[in-house]
Amino acid sequence: MKFFKRLSYVYSVLIFLFLYAPIVVLIVYSFNSEKSRAKWGGLTLDWYRALFSNSEIMRALSTTVTIALLSSVIAVVIGTMAAVGIYNMRRRSKMAVMSLAYLPMLNADIVTGVSLLLIFSALGLRLGYFTLLLAHVTFNIPYVILSVMPKLKQLDPNLYEAAQDLGAPPATAFFRVVMPEISPGIVTGFLLAFTMSIDDFVISFFTTGSGVSTLSIMIYSMARRGIKPEINALSAIMFIVVLSLLLIINLRSANDAKRSDSRPVSAGARASSR
């Protein structure tokens, strides 16, 4: 047994090395004073300074962050309302709608991108900032639903009715009683949507127009001419930001799990004390 445990540990280490070694090399070369990736010329921060003085990259970064924030906020509002509606459906209807809601997550990005392109063209919408925002909202909504639904299942179904029995209007009962209980899922859905929006390339490529470019599209266009050292610095910053968001999501999930596990214990302790 010890041999297999050690073997599985070595196997896991090799897998993580295979996944993250290229990223580590990229981050290291973002501090290389030489433009060539085949030669090490010493440590420097010149490429980070050049990155923030590059107007093209900064414009693409601004578009990417703005689209990610707006699409995440809109997706959170729509996704939360959809999750509440789905939760109150009958079992068969709920299963059917949930299957449809999760389909965009399982579908290939290129299929989603081409489908949205055809819809925008049929509606006569000019490809640009608005269509790009609509596309990001579309593929972000399922991630919000996926995050909010478990919190609704953990919610005591009698809380909402109890609040109404005590005189609270339906809207007040929802925002004052239900929303605080499902807020961890809403925050997690927002962070997931924000991360997926920043990371997206294929759908953005099909739904954006001339003059509107995200970081992924700009890097793709640069790759055909040769990657500049500033992109190494940009990629290093993006990796750290996305890693930080994922750590926040995992920590929130772990804290929520601890809270849910501690609730029955505390309830039992109160019952025994009585």
Backbone torsions as a table, in degrees:
resi	resn	phi	psi	omega
1	MET	NA	-40.1	179.9
2	LYS	-63.0	-37.0	179.8
3	PHE	-62.9	-43.9	-179.5
4	PHE	-68.3	-34.3	176.5
5	LYS	-64.4	-44.2	178.3
6	ARG	-65.7	-39.7	179.1
7	LEU	-63.3	-42.7	178.1
8	SER	-65.6	-35.4	177.5
9	TYR	-65.4	-44.9	178.9
10	VAL	-63.8	-40.3	179.2
11	TYR	-62.3	-43.0	179.0
12	SER	-63.8	-41.1	178.9
13	VAL	-63.0	-42.1	179.8
14	LEU	-65.3	-38.8	178.8
15	ILE	-63.3	-45.6	-179.8
16	PHE	-67.5	-35.3	175.4
17	LEU	-63.2	-42.2	-179.9
18	PHE	-64.2	-36.2	-177.8
19	LEU	-77.1	-40.4	-169.3
20	TYR	-105.5	-10.4	178.5
21	ALA	-60.4	-43.4	177.5
22	PRO	-61.8	-36.1	179.5
23	ILE	-68.2	-39.8	178.2
24	VAL	-62.5	-43.1	178.3
25	VAL	-61.2	-42.6	179.1
26	LEU	-61.2	-44.4	-179.6
27	ILE	-65.1	-40.4	179.7
28	VAL	-63.6	-43.3	-178.2
29	TYR	-75.2	-10.4	172.9
30	SER	-70.5	-14.7	176.5
31	PHE	-104.3	8.6	-179.2
32	ASN	-80.6	131.1	-178.9
33	SER	-74.5	-17.9	178.9
34	GLU	-91.3	144.5	176.1
35	LYS	-70.8	-32.3	-179.0
36	SER	-73.3	137.0	177.6
37	ARG	-84.1	-2.1	179.1
38	ALA	-95.5	-2.9	-177.1
39	LYS	-137.3	135.2	178.7
40	TRP	-99.6	123.4	-176.5
41	GLY	-112.8	4.4	-179.3
42	GLY	113.7	168.6	-177.3
43	LEU	-80.1	142.0	177.3
44	THR	-158.8	156.1	174.0
45	LEU	-110.7	14.4	-176.2
46	ASP	-61.1	-37.8	-176.2
47	TRP	-71.3	-28.8	175.6
48	TYR	-71.4	-38.7	176.2
49	ARG	-67.5	-39.8	177.9
50	ALA	-66.5	-31.9	178.8
51	LEU	-61.5	-48.4	-176.0
52	PHE	-76.6	-10.5	175.4
53	SER	-99.9	-0.2	178.7
54	ASN	-88.1	110.0	-174.9
55	SER	-66.9	-34.5	-179.4
56	GLU	-65.5	-45.0	179.5
57	ILE	-67.1	-41.3	-179.7
58	MET	-65.2	-36.0	177.7
59	ARG	-66.0	-43.2	178.0
60	ALA	-66.4	-37.6	177.8
61	LEU	-64.5	-42.5	178.4
62	SER	-62.2	-43.1	178.0
63	THR	-62.9	-43.0	-178.6
64	THR	-63.2	-47.8	-178.2
65	VAL	-67.6	-40.8	179.8
66	THR	-63.6	-46.3	178.2
67	ILE	-61.7	-42.6	-178.9
68	ALA	-63.3	-43.4	-179.3
69	LEU	-67.3	-49.8	-178.1
70	LEU	-63.2	-46.1	-179.0
71	SER	-65.1	-35.6	179.4
72	SER	-67.8	-42.9	179.3
73	VAL	-64.4	-46.4	179.8
74	ILE	-64.7	-41.4	179.6
75	ALA	-65.7	-35.1	177.7
76	VAL	-63.7	-44.2	179.9
77	VAL	-63.9	-51.4	-178.1
78	ILE	-67.4	-44.3	-177.8
79	GLY	-64.7	-38.8	178.3
80	THR	-66.0	-44.4	177.1
81	MET	-62.4	-40.4	179.0
82	ALA	-66.0	-40.2	179.9
83	ALA	-63.4	-41.5	178.2
84	VAL	-64.0	-42.9	178.6
85	GLY	-63.9	-43.0	179.4
86	ILE	-65.2	-38.4	-178.5
87	TYR	-63.0	-32.0	-178.4
88	ASN	-89.4	3.7	177.0
89	MET	-79.0	167.1	172.4
90	ARG	-71.1	163.8	-170.5
91	ARG	-59.5	-48.6	-177.7
92	ARG	-66.4	-43.2	178.7
93	SER	-63.7	-39.1	179.4
94	LYS	-62.5	-44.6	179.8
95	MET	-63.4	-39.4	-179.7
96	ALA	-67.4	-44.8	-178.7
97	VAL	-69.0	-38.2	178.4
98	MET	-63.3	-37.8	177.0
99	SER	-62.7	-40.8	177.4
100	LEU	-69.1	-35.0	-178.9
101	ALA	-69.2	-35.0	-178.2
102	TYR	-85.4	-10.4	-177.6
103	LEU	-59.1	-41.8	178.0
104	PRO	-61.9	-26.1	178.2
105	MET	-73.7	-33.4	-179.0
106	LEU	-88.7	-20.6	-178.8
107	ASN	-71.6	150.1	178.0
108	ALA	-66.1	139.7	-178.3
109	ASP	-59.9	-36.1	-177.5
110	ILE	-67.5	-33.2	177.1
111	VAL	-67.7	-44.1	178.1
112	THR	-63.0	-43.1	-179.5
113	GLY	-62.9	-46.6	179.4
114	VAL	-65.7	-39.2	179.6
115	SER	-62.6	-45.2	178.5
116	LEU	-65.0	-37.9	177.0
117	LEU	-60.2	-43.9	179.7
118	LEU	-65.5	-39.2	179.5
119	ILE	-65.5	-45.3	-179.9
120	PHE	-63.4	-37.9	179.0
121	SER	-68.2	-39.9	179.6
122	ALA	-66.9	-33.1	179.1
123	LEU	-82.2	-6.0	179.3
124	GLY	77.8	20.2	179.5
125	LEU	-82.6	134.1	178.1
126	ARG	-79.1	129.5	-178.3
127	LEU	-65.7	130.3	-179.6
128	GLY	178.0	-145.3	-175.1
129	TYR	-64.5	-42.6	-176.3
130	PHE	-66.2	-45.5	179.5
131	THR	-66.5	-35.6	176.7
132	LEU	-63.7	-41.5	178.4
133	LEU	-64.9	-43.9	178.2
134	LEU	-60.5	-41.0	180.0
135	ALA	-63.4	-43.1	-180.0
136	HIS	-67.2	-38.1	176.2
137	VAL	-62.0	-40.0	-176.9
138	THR	-61.8	-48.8	-176.8
139	PHE	-84.2	-7.1	176.3
140	ASN	-87.0	-26.6	-176.2
141	ILE	-57.4	-45.4	179.8
142	PRO	-59.9	-32.3	179.3
143	TYR	-68.6	-34.1	176.6
144	VAL	-69.1	-44.3	177.9
145	ILE	-59.5	-43.4	179.5
146	LEU	-61.0	-31.3	-178.5
147	SER	-84.2	-33.2	-175.0
148	VAL	-84.3	-34.0	-175.3
149	MET	-58.0	-44.6	178.3
150	PRO	-59.8	-34.8	178.4
151	LYS	-69.2	-34.8	176.4
152	LEU	-68.2	-35.3	178.4
153	LYS	-68.8	-31.1	177.9
154	GLN	-79.0	-13.5	-175.8
155	LEU	-74.9	138.5	175.2
156	ASP	-67.7	118.3	-176.1
157	PRO	-65.5	-15.3	-178.4
158	ASN	-86.0	-11.3	-176.6
159	LEU	-64.0	-45.1	-177.4
160	TYR	-64.2	-44.5	179.5
161	GLU	-67.4	-36.9	178.6
162	ALA	-63.7	-39.7	178.3
163	ALA	-63.5	-38.7	178.1
164	GLN	-69.6	-36.4	178.0
165	ASP	-64.4	-28.2	179.3
166	LEU	-84.9	3.5	173.6
167	GLY	106.4	2.2	-179.2
168	ALA	-79.1	133.7	173.4
169	PRO	-62.6	159.3	-178.1
170	PRO	-54.9	-43.6	-179.6
171	ALA	-65.4	-42.6	179.5
172	THR	-65.1	-41.1	178.7
173	ALA	-62.3	-37.1	-179.8
174	PHE	-70.5	-49.4	-175.1
175	PHE	-74.8	-27.9	-177.5
176	ARG	-94.5	-22.0	-175.8
177	VAL	-114.7	-50.9	-174.9
178	VAL	-77.6	-44.6	-176.1
179	MET	-57.7	-45.0	178.3
180	PRO	-60.9	-30.1	-178.9
181	GLU	-74.6	-34.5	-177.9
182	ILE	-99.3	2.3	-177.8
183	SER	-59.1	-36.0	176.1
184	PRO	-59.6	-38.6	177.1
185	GLY	-68.2	-34.8	178.3
186	ILE	-66.2	-43.8	179.0
187	VAL	-64.4	-42.5	178.0
188	THR	-62.2	-41.5	177.8
189	GLY	-63.8	-38.8	177.4
190	PHE	-63.0	-44.9	-179.3
191	LEU	-65.6	-40.0	177.5
192	LEU	-64.2	-44.8	179.8
193	ALA	-63.1	-41.2	179.5
194	PHE	-63.1	-43.9	179.6
195	THR	-64.8	-45.5	-179.5
196	MET	-65.2	-34.4	179.8
197	SER	-67.5	-43.1	178.8
198	ILE	-64.4	-36.1	-173.7
199	ASP	-80.1	-17.8	-170.7
200	ASP	-70.0	139.2	174.8
201	PHE	-127.2	-50.8	-170.8
202	VAL	-61.8	-51.0	-178.3
203	ILE	-65.4	-39.7	178.2
204	SER	-63.8	-37.2	-178.8
205	PHE	-61.6	-37.4	-177.1
206	PHE	-85.5	-19.7	-171.3
207	THR	-112.6	1.3	177.6
208	THR	-101.0	163.3	-179.8
209	GLY	-119.0	-174.4	-179.8
210	SER	-67.8	139.3	179.5
211	GLY	90.8	-11.1	178.4
212	VAL	-121.0	114.5	-175.3
213	SER	-137.1	131.5	173.5
214	THR	-89.7	173.5	-178.7
215	LEU	-62.5	-41.9	-178.2
216	SER	-63.3	-40.0	179.1
217	ILE	-69.3	-40.4	179.8
218	MET	-65.0	-41.6	178.5
219	ILE	-65.5	-37.4	178.0
220	TYR	-63.2	-42.2	178.7
221	SER	-67.5	-34.4	177.3
222	MET	-69.5	-32.4	-175.6
223	ALA	-61.7	-29.8	179.6
224	ARG	-74.8	-22.9	178.0
225	ARG	-100.1	-13.9	-176.6
226	GLY	119.7	128.6	-177.2
227	ILE	-74.5	129.0	176.4
228	LYS	-80.5	153.5	178.9
229	PRO	-61.4	-25.1	177.6
230	GLU	-61.9	-28.9	180.0
231	ILE	-68.8	-32.3	175.1
232	ASN	-61.7	-43.8	177.9
233	ALA	-64.7	-42.1	178.9
234	LEU	-63.4	-43.4	179.7
235	SER	-63.6	-38.0	177.8
236	ALA	-63.3	-42.6	179.0
237	ILE	-66.1	-42.6	179.7
238	MET	-63.8	-39.8	179.1
239	PHE	-62.3	-42.8	-179.8
240	ILE	-65.8	-40.1	-179.9
241	VAL	-65.5	-47.5	-179.6
242	VAL	-65.1	-40.6	177.3
243	LEU	-61.5	-39.8	178.6
244	SER	-64.3	-42.2	178.4
245	LEU	-63.2	-41.9	179.2
246	LEU	-65.4	-38.3	176.6
247	LEU	-63.6	-40.1	177.7
248	ILE	-62.7	-43.2	179.0
249	ILE	-61.3	-45.9	-178.5
250	ASN	-66.5	-39.0	179.0
251	LEU	-66.2	-40.6	177.8
252	ARG	-64.4	-41.1	178.9
253	SER	-63.9	-41.2	178.6
254	ALA	-65.5	-41.3	178.6
255	ASN	-65.7	-39.8	178.2
256	ASP	-64.9	-38.5	178.6
257	ALA	-64.8	-39.3	177.8
258	LYS	-65.0	-39.6	179.6
259	ARG	-65.4	-42.4	-180.0
260	SER	-67.2	-33.0	177.5
261	ASP	-73.4	-30.2	-177.4
262	SER	-82.3	-19.0	-178.3
263	ARG	-63.8	-46.6	178.2
264	PRO	-62.7	-34.5	179.7
265	VAL	-65.0	-47.1	-179.0
266	SER	-65.3	-35.7	178.0
267	ALA	-66.1	-40.4	177.6
268	GLY	-65.3	-37.4	179.1
269	ALA	-65.9	-39.1	178.2
270	ARG	-66.3	-39.3	-179.9
271	ALA	-65.3	-40.5	-179.2
272	SER	-69.4	-34.5	179.7
273	SER	-68.0	-28.8	177.6
274	ARG	-73.5	NA	NA
